[in-house]
Amino acid sequence: MVNPQVTNLAIILVMMQLAKKVPFDNPDVLFLVRCIYLASNVIILGLYMYTQSKISQKKDMTTLKYVEPAPMGSGEEPRPVTTTNMDYDKGQLRQLMKSQLMGVGMMGVMHLYFKYTNPLLIQSIIPLKSALESNLIKIHVFGKPAIGDLQRPFKAANSFLSQGQVKSDKASVENAEKNWRGGVKEE
């Protein structure tokens, strides 16, 4: 399967070329592009709300233990987390919704305050594509089994800002539980 970052880049390049040909100075065209952007975000919100209802419906109370990496530059120990699949999924969905709202806010400032119109086209497609490719949507909407890449805790996307991978192997969890606040540290 093609890497999502590669397809995102291809979409951005194509949409940038397409945006050069769109007459944004025409009020009807601008209104149509705004409606497309708004419809895209309504679809994403509807998809997230449907996913939330599916998560609540399933009530997957399977215990999930993993080690959350320490924040970059904090000098703290990695933190052990014990939760359920349902709570983990709800937390992940909350993060997806928060990032979508941040994107809408940034787009609102760019479009309404700075009068940029070209990003409206790109931001009508990329977030919708990302939402459809998210692990929660694959599991709860498309019904794929939570194995392999879809196994909880989800692997973080590689980026230069990533603080390390979430670890869920038994040795890492036991070590983090022992070393996390109040545990006996071996020196």
Disulfide bonds with the S-S distance in Angstrom:
none
